[in-house]
Amino acid sequence: MSERIMPWKDIVSYSEEHGLLAKQIFVVFSEPVNGIGPVLDSLDPHVEYQRKLERDGIMFAAGPFASEDLQEWKGDGMFVYRADSLEAATALAEADPMHIGGARTFRVRQWLLNEGTFSVQLFYSGGKPKIV
């Protein structure tokens, strides 16, 4: 018996037909090549690049992963881009100073954001929003 498959277009259609968000975005998994040293050396230009993508409306989310024992950061992270194609998302990841300099390697996956919630609470005094 052969294993069943589901074409990507079918899961997108299913999501749309069932009233799910069906927002196609791209997730970049970024991992150190030679430990955290080169990652730390590239951290400032990397964060500057990430902030530019955020200001340009490309960056949906980004951040580091904790180690499995929650005691340290080993230099890996994940970014979520709004992009028109896998090729465009890959080009964005390739332009990241972490990847240009060889501190980290990456892989890109298309992701279908279907469920979840996002709330922002804005205080009139103090002027700072709070993500809830």
Residue, then its C-alpha position, 0 to 999 in steps of 0.5 A: m500500500s502506498e503512503r497517502i499524500m496531500p498536494w500543497k494546493d489542496i491544503v491551501s484550498y482546504s484552509e480557505e474553504h474552512g474559513l482559516l486564515a490561509k496566509q502563506i508566509f516563509v519560515v527561515f531556520s538559521e543555525p550556527v556553523n562553528g559555534i556561537g563565537p562567529v554568531l556573536d561577532s555578526l549579531d549587531p549587523h544581523v539585528e540591524y538587517q532584521r530591523k530594516l526588514e521589520r520597518d519595510g513590512i517584510m519581517f513578520a516575526a523573528g527571534p532566538f531559540a533557547s537551548e533544550d534545558l532553557q539555560e543558554w542560547k546556542g546561536d540559532g534562531m527563526f525568522v518569518y518573512r512575508a514574501d511572494s515566493l520561496e525564491a524571494a524569501t531565500a534571497l532575503a535570508e541570503a542577504d542576512p549578515m549572519h548568512i553572508g559571513g558564514a556564521r550561520t546556515f539556513r533553510v527556508r520553508q513555506w508555512l500556512l498560517n491558519e489559526g491563532t490570535f494576536s492582540v495589542q493593548l494600547f495605553y493612552s498614558g505612557g504611550k507604549p503598546k503591550i502585546v497580549 
